[in-house]
Amino acid sequence: MSYPHLLRALFSDAFARIRYINSKYAEPRIAISPAVRFALLSLRIYLLLLVGLLAYKFYTVLAAS
């Protein structure tokens, strides 16, 4: 068995497993209430705010040097 053929077989098996897992969990099994949906949205916005502040701090530290 040649090396490229071995790599192709290895990756095709891995991608097949990933496709199987993605299809298995494509639809949620539980219902999300509006309160939980709002909480998750709030956390997502908070995370983006923190990343923005971190980027701003990084930029100001580099600009001051």
PQR file with spaces between the fields and no chain letter, atoms N, CA, C, O and H, PARSE charges and radii, in Angstrom:
ATOM       1  N    MET     1       0.857   -1.178    0.000 -0.4000 1.5000
ATOM       2  CA   MET     1       0.000    0.000    0.000 -0.0000 2.0000
ATOM       3  C    MET     1       0.900    1.237    0.000  0.5500 1.7000
ATOM       4  O    MET     1       1.816    1.343    0.816 -0.5500 1.4000
ATOM       5  N    SER     2       0.642    2.155   -0.901 -0.4000 1.5000
ATOM       6  CA   SER     2       1.473    3.346   -1.009 -0.0000 2.0000
ATOM       7  C    SER     2       1.085    4.377    0.049  0.5500 1.7000
ATOM       8  O    SER     2      -0.018    4.361    0.596 -0.5500 1.4000
ATOM       9  H    SER     2      -0.102    2.069   -1.564  0.4000 1.0000
ATOM      10  N    TYR     3       2.020    5.258    0.311 -0.4000 1.5000
ATOM      11  CA   TYR     3       1.826    6.276    1.344 -0.0000 2.0000
ATOM      12  C    TYR     3       0.642    7.202    1.041  0.5500 1.7000
ATOM      13  O    TYR     3      -0.175    7.423    1.935 -0.5500 1.4000
ATOM      14  H    TYR     3       2.916    5.270   -0.133  0.4000 1.0000
ATOM      15  N    PRO     4       0.504    7.757   -0.179 -0.5600 1.5000
ATOM      16  CA   PRO     4      -0.665    8.619   -0.451  0.2800 2.0000
ATOM      17  C    PRO     4      -1.993    7.876   -0.313  0.5500 1.7000
ATOM      18  O    PRO     4      -2.983    8.439    0.156 -0.5500 1.4000
ATOM      19  N    HIS     5      -2.005    6.614   -0.723 -0.4000 1.5000
ATOM      20  CA   HIS     5      -3.240    5.834   -0.604 -0.0000 2.0000
ATOM      21  C    HIS     5      -3.597    5.622    0.859  0.5500 1.7000
ATOM      22  O    HIS     5      -4.770    5.673    1.231 -0.5500 1.4000
ATOM      23  H    HIS     5      -1.202    6.156   -1.104  0.4000 1.0000
ATOM      24  N    LEU     6      -2.592    5.385    1.685 -0.4000 1.5000
ATOM      25  CA   LEU     6      -2.814    5.197    3.119 -0.0000 2.0000
ATOM      26  C    LEU     6      -3.373    6.472    3.755  0.5500 1.7000
ATOM      27  O    LEU     6      -4.308    6.413    4.554 -0.5500 1.4000
ATOM      28  H    LEU     6      -1.640    5.344    1.383  0.4000 1.0000
ATOM      29  N    LEU     7      -2.798    7.620    3.399 -0.4000 1.5000
ATOM      30  CA   LEU     7      -3.298    8.901    3.925 -0.0000 2.0000
ATOM      31  C    LEU     7      -4.728    9.164    3.471  0.5500 1.7000
ATOM      32  O    LEU     7      -5.561    9.617    4.256 -0.5500 1.4000
ATOM      33  H    LEU     7      -2.039    7.668    2.751  0.4000 1.0000
ATOM      34  N    ARG     8      -5.011    8.879    2.208 -0.4000 1.5000
ATOM      35  CA   ARG     8      -6.359    9.100    1.684 -0.0000 2.0000
ATOM      36  C    ARG     8      -7.369    8.223    2.427  0.5500 1.7000
ATOM      37  O    ARG     8      -8.461    8.683    2.760 -0.5500 1.4000
ATOM      38  H    ARG     8      -4.335    8.510    1.570  0.4000 1.0000
ATOM      39  N    ALA     9      -7.016    6.992    2.681 -0.4000 1.5000
ATOM      40  CA   ALA     9      -7.914    6.091    3.409 -0.0000 2.0000
ATOM      41  C    ALA     9      -8.113    6.566    4.841  0.5500 1.7000
ATOM      42  O    ALA     9      -9.227    6.530    5.364 -0.5500 1.4000
ATOM      43  H    ALA     9      -6.129    6.619    2.410  0.4000 1.0000
ATOM      44  N    LEU    10      -7.033    7.009    5.471 -0.4000 1.5000
ATOM      45  CA   LEU    10      -7.119    7.495    6.851 -0.0000 2.0000
ATOM      46  C    LEU    10      -8.039    8.710    6.946  0.5500 1.7000
ATOM      47  O    LEU    10      -8.910    8.767    7.815 -0.5500 1.4000
ATOM      48  H    LEU    10      -6.128    7.038    5.046  0.4000 1.0000
ATOM      49  N    PHE    11      -7.847    9.676    6.056 -0.4000 1.5000
ATOM      50  CA   PHE    11      -8.662   10.886    6.109 -0.0000 2.0000
ATOM      51  C    PHE    11     -10.103   10.624    5.691  0.5500 1.7000
ATOM      52  O    PHE    11     -11.020   11.235    6.241 -0.5500 1.4000
ATOM      53  H    PHE    11      -7.140    9.630    5.350  0.4000 1.0000
ATOM      54  N    SER    12     -10.322    9.736    4.738 -0.4000 1.5000
ATOM      55  CA   SER    12     -11.703    9.468    4.334 -0.0000 2.0000
ATOM      56  C    SER    12     -12.469    8.799    5.469  0.5500 1.7000
ATOM      57  O    SER    12     -13.653    9.077    5.663 -0.5500 1.4000
ATOM      58  H    SER    12      -9.578    9.240    4.291  0.4000 1.0000
ATOM      59  N    ASP    13     -11.808    7.921    6.222 -0.4000 1.5000
ATOM      60  CA   ASP    13     -12.460    7.309    7.383 -0.0000 2.0000
ATOM      61  C    ASP    13     -12.767    8.352    8.449  0.5500 1.7000
ATOM      62  O    ASP    13     -13.842    8.336    9.048 -0.5500 1.4000
ATOM      63  H    ASP    13     -10.847    7.696    6.065  0.4000 1.0000
ATOM      64  N    ALA    14     -11.828    9.254    8.686 -0.4000 1.5000
ATOM      65  CA   ALA    14     -12.037   10.293    9.701 -0.0000 2.0000
ATOM      66  C    ALA    14     -13.182   11.212    9.291  0.5500 1.7000
ATOM      67  O    ALA    14     -14.029   11.553   10.117 -0.5500 1.4000
ATOM      68  H    ALA    14     -10.955    9.268    8.199  0.4000 1.0000
ATOM      69  N    PHE    15     -13.214   11.613    8.028 -0.4000 1.5000
ATOM      70  CA   PHE    15     -14.284   12.493    7.563 -0.0000 2.0000
ATOM      71  C    PHE    15     -15.631   11.781    7.583  0.5500 1.7000
ATOM      72  O    PHE    15     -16.658   12.405    7.849 -0.5500 1.4000
ATOM      73  H    PHE    15     -12.526   11.336    7.357  0.4000 1.0000
ATOM      74  N    ALA    16     -15.635   10.494    7.306 -0.4000 1.5000
ATOM      75  CA   ALA    16     -16.890    9.734    7.370 -0.0000 2.0000
ATOM      76  C    ALA    16     -17.412    9.698    8.799  0.5500 1.7000
ATOM      77  O    ALA    16     -18.616    9.823    9.023 -0.5500 1.4000
ATOM      78  H    ALA    16     -14.800    9.987    7.089  0.4000 1.0000
ATOM      79  N    ARG    17     -16.512    9.529    9.772 -0.4000 1.5000
ATOM      80  CA   ARG    17     -16.940    9.544   11.174 -0.0000 2.0000
ATOM      81  C    ARG    17     -17.471   10.917   11.570  0.5500 1.7000
ATOM      82  O    ARG    17     -18.466   11.015   12.287 -0.5500 1.4000
ATOM      83  H    ARG    17     -15.534    9.428    9.590  0.4000 1.0000
ATOM      84  N    ILE    18     -16.819   11.964   11.111 -0.4000 1.5000
ATOM      85  CA   ILE    18     -17.269   13.329   11.423 -0.0000 2.0000
ATOM      86  C    ILE    18     -18.643   13.584   10.810  0.5500 1.7000
ATOM      87  O    ILE    18     -19.514   14.165   11.458 -0.5500 1.4000
ATOM      88  H    ILE    18     -16.011   11.884   10.528  0.4000 1.0000
ATOM      89  N    ARG    19     -18.842   13.150    9.553 -0.4000 1.5000
ATOM      90  CA   ARG    19     -20.155   13.321    8.919 -0.0000 2.0000
ATOM      91  C    ARG    19     -21.240   12.556    9.671  0.5500 1.7000
ATOM      92  O    ARG    19     -22.363   13.043    9.805 -0.5500 1.4000
ATOM      93  H    ARG    19     -18.135   12.678    9.027  0.4000 1.0000
ATOM      94  N    TYR    20     -20.913   11.366   10.159 -0.4000 1.5000
ATOM      95  CA   TYR    20     -21.881   10.583   10.928 -0.0000 2.0000
ATOM      96  C    TYR    20     -22.257   11.304   12.220  0.5500 1.7000
ATOM      97  O    TYR    20     -23.436   11.390   12.563 -0.5500 1.4000
ATOM      98  H    TYR    20     -20.001   10.970   10.050  0.4000 1.0000
ATOM      99  N    ILE    21     -21.262   11.821   12.935 -0.4000 1.5000
ATOM     100  CA   ILE    21     -21.531   12.525   14.195 -0.0000 2.0000
ATOM     101  C    ILE    21     -22.344   13.785   13.931  0.5500 1.7000
ATOM     102  O    ILE    21     -23.280   14.080   14.673 -0.5500 1.4000
ATOM     103  H    ILE    21     -20.304   11.752   12.656  0.4000 1.0000
ATOM     104  N    ASN    22     -22.002   14.530   12.886 -0.4000 1.5000
ATOM     105  CA   ASN    22     -22.751   15.745   12.562 -0.0000 2.0000
ATOM     106  C    ASN    22     -24.199   15.434   12.203  0.5500 1.7000
ATOM     107  O    ASN    22     -25.105   16.169   12.597 -0.5500 1.4000
ATOM     108  H    ASN    22     -21.242   14.291   12.283  0.4000 1.0000
ATOM     109  N    SER    23     -24.425   14.357   11.464 -0.4000 1.5000
ATOM     110  CA   SER    23     -25.808   14.015   11.117 -0.0000 2.0000
ATOM     111  C    SER    23     -26.582   13.536   12.340  0.5500 1.7000
ATOM     112  O    SER    23     -27.787   13.766   12.442 -0.5500 1.4000
ATOM     113  H    SER    23     -23.689   13.760   11.144  0.4000 1.0000
ATOM     114  N    LYS    24     -25.901   12.878   13.260 -0.4000 1.5000
ATOM     115  CA   LYS    24     -26.562   12.382   14.470 -0.0000 2.0000
ATOM     116  C    LYS    24     -27.038   13.531   15.352  0.5500 1.7000
ATOM     117  O    LYS    24     -28.123   13.459   15.928 -0.5500 1.4000
ATOM     118  H    LYS    24     -24.922   12.691   13.177  0.4000 1.0000
ATOM     119  N    TYR    25     -26.243   14.585   15.464 -0.4000 1.5000
ATOM     120  CA   TYR    25     -26.579   15.702   16.345 -0.0000 2.0000
ATOM     121  C    TYR    25     -27.041   16.939   15.583  0.5500 1.7000
ATOM     122  O    TYR    25     -26.941   18.050   16.103 -0.5500 1.4000
ATOM     123  H    TYR    25     -25.361   14.645   14.996  0.4000 1.0000
ATOM     124  N    ALA    26     -27.541   16.771   14.370 -0.4000 1.5000
ATOM     125  CA   ALA    26     -27.973   17.910   13.556 -0.0000 2.0000
ATOM     126  C    ALA    26     -29.188   18.606   14.153  0.5500 1.7000
ATOM     127  O    ALA    26     -29.304   19.829   14.075 -0.5500 1.4000
ATOM     128  H    ALA    26     -27.623   15.869   13.948  0.4000 1.0000
ATOM     129  N    GLU    27     -30.087   17.840   14.744 -0.4000 1.5000
ATOM     130  CA   GLU    27     -31.284   18.429   15.343 -0.0000 2.0000
ATOM     131  C    GLU    27     -31.202   18.319   16.856  0.5500 1.7000
ATOM     132  O    GLU    27     -30.843   17.267   17.384 -0.5500 1.4000
ATOM     133  H    GLU    27     -29.992   16.846   14.807  0.4000 1.0000
ATOM     134  N    PRO    28     -31.536   19.409   17.563 -0.5600 1.5000
ATOM     135  CA   PRO    28     -31.470   19.359   19.029  0.2800 2.0000
ATOM     136  C    PRO    28     -32.512   18.400   19.603  0.5500 1.7000
ATOM     137  O    PRO    28     -33.596   18.226   19.046 -0.5500 1.4000
ATOM     138  N    ARG    29     -32.156   17.790   20.722 -0.4000 1.5000
ATOM     139  CA   ARG    29     -33.064   16.832   21.360 -0.0000 2.0000
ATOM     140  C    ARG    29     -33.914   17.474   22.446  0.5500 1.7000
ATOM     141  O    ARG    29     -34.910   16.894   22.879 -0.5500 1.4000
ATOM     142  H    ARG    29     -31.275   17.932   21.175  0.4000 1.0000
ATOM     143  N    ILE    30     -33.531   18.667   22.890 -0.4000 1.5000
ATOM     144  CA   ILE    30     -34.285   19.341   23.944 -0.0000 2.0000
ATOM     145  C    ILE    30     -34.787   20.675   23.416  0.5500 1.7000
ATOM     146  O    ILE    30     -34.221   21.241   22.481 -0.5500 1.4000
ATOM     147  H    ILE    30     -32.722   19.138   22.539  0.4000 1.0000
ATOM     148  N    ALA    31     -35.845   21.164   24.022 -0.4000 1.5000
ATOM     149  CA   ALA    31     -36.390   22.468   23.645 -0.0000 2.0000
ATOM     150  C    ALA    31     -35.733   23.546   24.499  0.5500 1.7000
ATOM     151  O    ALA    31     -35.502   23.354   25.693 -0.5500 1.4000
ATOM     152  H    ALA    31     -36.305   20.704   24.782  0.4000 1.0000
ATOM     153  N    ILE    32     -35.437   24.671   23.878 -0.4000 1.5000
ATOM     154  CA   ILE    32     -34.810   25.786   24.582 -0.0000 2.0000
ATOM     155  C    ILE    32     -35.879   26.831   24.856  0.5500 1.7000
ATOM     156  O    ILE    32     -36.565   27.289   23.943 -0.5500 1.4000
ATOM     157  H    ILE    32     -35.624   24.828   22.908  0.4000 1.0000
ATOM     158  N    SER    33     -36.011   27.201   26.121 -0.4000 1.5000
ATOM     159  CA   SER    33     -37.008   28.204   26.488 -0.0000 2.0000
ATOM     160  C    SER    33     -36.519   29.588   26.067  0.5500 1.7000
ATOM     161  O    SER    33     -35.323   29.777   25.845 -0.5500 1.4000
ATOM     162  H    SER    33     -35.454   26.829   26.863  0.4000 1.0000
ATOM     163  N    PRO    34     -37.419   30.547   25.956 -0.5600 1.5000
ATOM     164  CA   PRO    34     -37.008   31.906   25.600  0.2800 2.0000
ATOM     165  C    PRO    34     -36.016   32.509   26.598  0.5500 1.7000
ATOM     166  O    PRO    34     -35.131   33.269   26.204 -0.5500 1.4000
ATOM     167  N    ALA    35     -36.155   32.178   27.885 -0.4000 1.5000
ATOM     168  CA   ALA    35     -35.226   32.706   28.885 -0.0000 2.0000
ATOM     169  C    ALA    35     -33.814   32.173   28.653  0.5500 1.7000
ATOM     170  O    ALA    35     -32.841   32.919   28.764 -0.5500 1.4000
ATOM     171  H    ALA    35     -36.874   31.561   28.205  0.4000 1.0000
ATOM     172  N    VAL    36     -33.704   30.902   28.335 -0.4000 1.5000
ATOM     173  CA   VAL    36     -32.388   30.309   28.065 -0.0000 2.0000
ATOM     174  C    VAL    36     -31.809   30.890   26.784  0.5500 1.7000
ATOM     175  O    VAL    36     -30.613   31.171   26.708 -0.5500 1.4000
ATOM     176  H    VAL    36     -34.495   30.296   28.245  0.4000 1.0000
ATOM     177  N    ARG    37     -32.655   31.069   25.786 -0.4000 1.5000
ATOM     178  CA   ARG    37     -32.202   31.663   24.529 -0.0000 2.0000
ATOM     179  C    ARG    37     -31.658   33.078   24.765  0.5500 1.7000
ATOM     180  O    ARG    37     -30.625   33.452   24.210 -0.5500 1.4000
ATOM     181  H    ARG    37     -33.627   30.841   25.848  0.4000 1.0000
ATOM     182  N    PHE    38     -32.361   33.859   25.594 -0.4000 1.5000
ATOM     183  CA   PHE    38     -31.912   35.209   25.919 -0.0000 2.0000
ATOM     184  C    PHE    38     -30.600   35.178   26.700  0.5500 1.7000
ATOM     185  O    PHE    38     -29.709   35.989   26.447 -0.5500 1.4000
ATOM     186  H    PHE    38     -33.201   33.555   26.045  0.4000 1.0000
ATOM     187  N    ALA    39     -30.475   34.245   27.649 -0.4000 1.5000
ATOM     188  CA   ALA    39     -29.249   34.136   28.437 -0.0000 2.0000
ATOM     189  C    ALA    39     -28.060   33.786   27.546  0.5500 1.7000
ATOM     190  O    ALA    39     -26.977   34.347   27.713 -0.5500 1.4000
ATOM     191  H    ALA    39     -31.199   33.586   27.855  0.4000 1.0000
ATOM     192  N    LEU    40     -28.248   32.874   26.611 -0.4000 1.5000
ATOM     193  CA   LEU    40     -27.165   32.504   25.706 -0.0000 2.0000
ATOM     194  C    LEU    40     -26.778   33.661   24.792  0.5500 1.7000
ATOM     195  O    LEU    40     -25.596   33.867   24.514 -0.5500 1.4000
ATOM     196  H    LEU    40     -29.128   32.419   26.474  0.4000 1.0000
ATOM     197  N    LEU    41     -27.761   34.411   24.328 -0.4000 1.5000
ATOM     198  CA   LEU    41     -27.477   35.579   23.504 -0.0000 2.0000
ATOM     199  C    LEU    41     -26.709   36.621   24.305  0.5500 1.7000
ATOM     200  O    LEU    41     -25.774   37.231   23.786 -0.5500 1.4000
ATOM     201  H    LEU    41     -28.721   34.243   24.554  0.4000 1.0000
ATOM     202  N    SER    42     -27.089   36.834   25.565 -0.4000 1.5000
ATOM     203  CA   SER    42     -26.391   37.785   26.430 -0.0000 2.0000
ATOM     204  C    SER    42     -24.945   37.365   26.641  0.5500 1.7000
ATOM     205  O    SER    42     -24.039   38.197   26.588 -0.5500 1.4000
ATOM     206  H    SER    42     -27.848   36.338   25.986  0.4000 1.0000
ATOM     207  N    LEU    43     -24.728   36.084   26.879 -0.4000 1.5000
ATOM     208  CA   LEU    43     -23.365   35.591   27.071 -0.0000 2.0000
ATOM     209  C    LEU    43     -22.531   35.733   25.803  0.5500 1.7000
ATOM     210  O    LEU    43     -21.338   36.032   25.871 -0.5500 1.4000
ATOM     211  H    LEU    43     -25.464   35.408   26.923  0.4000 1.0000
ATOM     212  N    ARG    44     -23.152   35.519   24.656 -0.4000 1.5000
ATOM     213  CA   ARG    44     -22.437   35.672   23.389 -0.0000 2.0000
ATOM     214  C    ARG    44     -22.019   37.124   23.179  0.5500 1.7000
ATOM     215  O    ARG    44     -20.897   37.395   22.749 -0.5500 1.4000
ATOM     216  H    ARG    44     -24.121   35.276   24.601  0.4000 1.0000
ATOM     217  N    ILE    45     -22.924   38.057   23.482 -0.4000 1.5000
ATOM     218  CA   ILE    45     -22.606   39.482   23.351 -0.0000 2.0000
ATOM     219  C    ILE    45     -21.516   39.876   24.344  0.5500 1.7000
ATOM     220  O    ILE    45     -20.606   40.629   23.996 -0.5500 1.4000
ATOM     221  H    ILE    45     -23.835   37.837   23.831  0.4000 1.0000
ATOM     222  N    TYR    46     -21.598   39.377   25.571 -0.4000 1.5000
ATOM     223  CA   TYR    46     -20.590   39.662   26.593 -0.0000 2.0000
ATOM     224  C    TYR    46     -19.224   39.131   26.161  0.5500 1.7000
ATOM     225  O    TYR    46     -18.211   39.805   26.350 -0.5500 1.4000
ATOM     226  H    TYR    46     -22.337   38.765   25.854  0.4000 1.0000
ATOM     227  N    LEU    47     -19.188   37.944   25.591 -0.4000 1.5000
ATOM     228  CA   LEU    47     -17.931   37.378   25.116 -0.0000 2.0000
ATOM     229  C    LEU    47     -17.334   38.243   24.015  0.5500 1.7000
ATOM     230  O    LEU    47     -16.130   38.501   24.019 -0.5500 1.4000
ATOM     231  H    LEU    47     -20.011   37.396   25.437  0.4000 1.0000
ATOM     232  N    LEU    48     -18.155   38.692   23.076 -0.4000 1.5000
ATOM     233  CA   LEU    48     -17.660   39.562   22.011 -0.0000 2.0000
ATOM     234  C    LEU    48     -17.139   40.877   22.569  0.5500 1.7000
ATOM     235  O    LEU    48     -16.137   41.403   22.084 -0.5500 1.4000
ATOM     236  H    LEU    48     -19.132   38.482   23.073  0.4000 1.0000
ATOM     237  N    LEU    49     -17.810   41.412   23.586 -0.4000 1.5000
ATOM     238  CA   LEU    49     -17.352   42.636   24.232 -0.0000 2.0000
ATOM     239  C    LEU    49     -15.987   42.425   24.882  0.5500 1.7000
ATOM     240  O    LEU    49     -15.101   43.268   24.745 -0.5500 1.4000
ATOM     241  H    LEU    49     -18.623   40.985   23.980  0.4000 1.0000
ATOM     242  N    LEU    50     -15.813   41.320   25.581 -0.4000 1.5000
ATOM     243  CA   LEU    50     -14.530   41.038   26.226 -0.0000 2.0000
ATOM     244  C    LEU    50     -13.409   40.847   25.204  0.5500 1.7000
ATOM     245  O    LEU    50     -12.291   41.317   25.416 -0.5500 1.4000
ATOM     246  H    LEU    50     -16.533   40.636   25.693  0.4000 1.0000
ATOM     247  N    VAL    51     -13.699   40.172   24.116 -0.4000 1.5000
ATOM     248  CA   VAL    51     -12.691   39.990   23.068 -0.0000 2.0000
ATOM     249  C    VAL    51     -12.337   41.337   22.446  0.5500 1.7000
ATOM     250  O    VAL    51     -11.171   41.598   22.150 -0.5500 1.4000
ATOM     251  H    VAL    51     -14.607   39.791   23.944  0.4000 1.0000
ATOM     252  N    GLY    52     -13.337   42.190   22.249 -0.4000 1.5000
ATOM     253  CA   GLY    52     -13.070   43.529   21.730 -0.0000 2.0000
ATOM     254  C    GLY    52     -12.210   44.349   22.672  0.5500 1.7000
ATOM     255  O    GLY    52     -11.292   45.040   22.231 -0.5500 1.4000
ATOM     256  H    GLY    52     -14.284   41.978   22.489  0.4000 1.0000
ATOM     257  N    LEU    53     -12.497   44.280   23.967 -0.4000 1.5000
ATOM     258  CA   LEU    53     -11.671   44.995   24.940 -0.0000 2.0000
ATOM     259  C    LEU    53     -10.248   44.458   24.972  0.5500 1.7000
ATOM     260  O    LEU    53      -9.297   45.230   25.096 -0.5500 1.4000
ATOM     261  H    LEU    53     -13.243   43.719   24.325  0.4000 1.0000
ATOM     262  N    LEU    54     -10.097   43.162   24.862 -0.4000 1.5000
ATOM     263  CA   LEU    54      -8.769   42.559   24.838 -0.0000 2.0000
ATOM     264  C    LEU    54      -7.988   43.017   23.608  0.5500 1.7000
ATOM     265  O    LEU    54      -6.802   43.332   23.707 -0.5500 1.4000
ATOM     266  H    LEU    54     -10.869   42.536   24.761  0.4000 1.0000
ATOM     267  N    ALA    55      -8.645   43.055   22.461 -0.4000 1.5000
ATOM     268  CA   ALA    55      -7.991   43.522   21.238 -0.0000 2.0000
ATOM     269  C    ALA    55      -7.621   44.997   21.357  0.5500 1.7000
ATOM     270  O    ALA    55      -6.539   45.401   20.930 -0.5500 1.4000
ATOM     271  H    ALA    55      -9.608   42.799   22.381  0.4000 1.0000
ATOM     272  N    TYR    56      -8.513   45.805   21.935 -0.4000 1.5000
ATOM     273  CA   TYR    56      -8.224   47.225   22.135 -0.0000 2.0000
ATOM     274  C    TYR    56      -7.026   47.415   23.058  0.5500 1.7000
ATOM     275  O    TYR    56      -6.151   48.233   22.775 -0.5500 1.4000
ATOM     276  H    TYR    56      -9.392   45.476   22.282  0.4000 1.0000
ATOM     277  N    LYS    57      -6.979   46.672   24.152 -0.4000 1.5000
ATOM     278  CA   LYS    57      -5.857   46.760   25.089 -0.0000 2.0000
ATOM     279  C    LYS    57      -4.559   46.331   24.406  0.5500 1.7000
ATOM     280  O    LYS    57      -3.525   46.973   24.591 -0.5500 1.4000
ATOM     281  H    LYS    57      -7.690   46.008   24.382  0.4000 1.0000
ATOM     282  N    PHE    58      -4.600   45.275   23.637 -0.4000 1.5000
ATOM     283  CA   PHE    58      -3.427   44.803   22.911 -0.0000 2.0000
ATOM     284  C    PHE    58      -2.932   45.884   21.955  0.5500 1.7000
ATOM     285  O    PHE    58      -1.730   46.137   21.869 -0.5500 1.4000
ATOM     286  H    PHE    58      -5.440   44.753   23.487  0.4000 1.0000
ATOM     287  N    TYR    59      -3.854   46.520   21.238 -0.4000 1.5000
ATOM     288  CA   TYR    59      -3.487   47.573   20.297 -0.0000 2.0000
ATOM     289  C    TYR    59      -2.874   48.767   21.016  0.5500 1.7000
ATOM     290  O    TYR    59      -1.864   49.306   20.561 -0.5500 1.4000
ATOM     291  H    TYR    59      -4.831   46.314   21.308  0.4000 1.0000
ATOM     292  N    THR    60      -3.470   49.195   22.142 -0.4000 1.5000
ATOM     293  CA   THR    60      -2.940   50.359   22.852 -0.0000 2.0000
ATOM     294  C    THR    60      -1.575   50.070   23.462  0.5500 1.7000
ATOM     295  O    THR    60      -0.724   50.958   23.505 -0.5500 1.4000
ATOM     296  H    THR    60      -4.290   48.757   22.511  0.4000 1.0000
ATOM     297  N    VAL    61      -1.349   48.853   23.933 -0.4000 1.5000
ATOM     298  CA   VAL    61      -0.031   48.508   24.483 -0.0000 2.0000
ATOM     299  C    VAL    61       1.010   48.505   23.371  0.5500 1.7000
ATOM     300  O    VAL    61       2.127   48.983   23.568 -0.5500 1.4000
ATOM     301  H    VAL    61      -2.040   48.132   23.898  0.4000 1.0000
ATOM     302  N    LEU    62       0.658   47.973   22.209 -0.4000 1.5000
ATOM     303  CA   LEU    62       1.607   47.970   21.096 -0.0000 2.0000
ATOM     304  C    LEU    62       1.860   49.380   20.574  0.5500 1.7000
ATOM     305  O    LEU    62       2.987   49.708   20.203 -0.5500 1.4000
ATOM     306  H    LEU    62      -0.250   47.584   22.049  0.4000 1.0000
ATOM     307  N    ALA    63       0.837   50.206   20.543 -0.4000 1.5000
ATOM     308  CA   ALA    63       0.988   51.569   20.032 -0.0000 2.0000
ATOM     309  C    ALA    63       1.821   52.422   20.978  0.5500 1.7000
ATOM     310  O    ALA    63       2.504   53.344   20.532 -0.5500 1.4000
ATOM     311  H    ALA    63      -0.078   49.939   20.845  0.4000 1.0000
ATOM     312  N    ALA    64       1.779   52.133   22.273 -0.4000 1.5000
ATOM     313  CA   ALA    64       2.536   52.914   23.251 -0.0000 2.0000
ATOM     314  C    ALA    64       4.024   52.573   23.219  0.5500 1.7000
ATOM     315  O    ALA    64       4.848   53.365   23.676 -0.5500 1.4000
ATOM     316  H    ALA    64       1.224   51.384   22.635  0.4000 1.0000
ATOM     317  N    SER    65       4.372   51.418   22.691 -0.4000 1.5000
ATOM     318  CA   SER    65       5.782   50.991   22.672 -0.0000 2.0000
ATOM     319  C    SER    65       6.586   51.724   21.638  0.5500 1.7000
ATOM     320  O    SER    65       7.784   51.478   21.499 -0.5500 1.4000
ATOM     321  H    SER    65       3.702   50.774   22.320  0.4000 1.0000
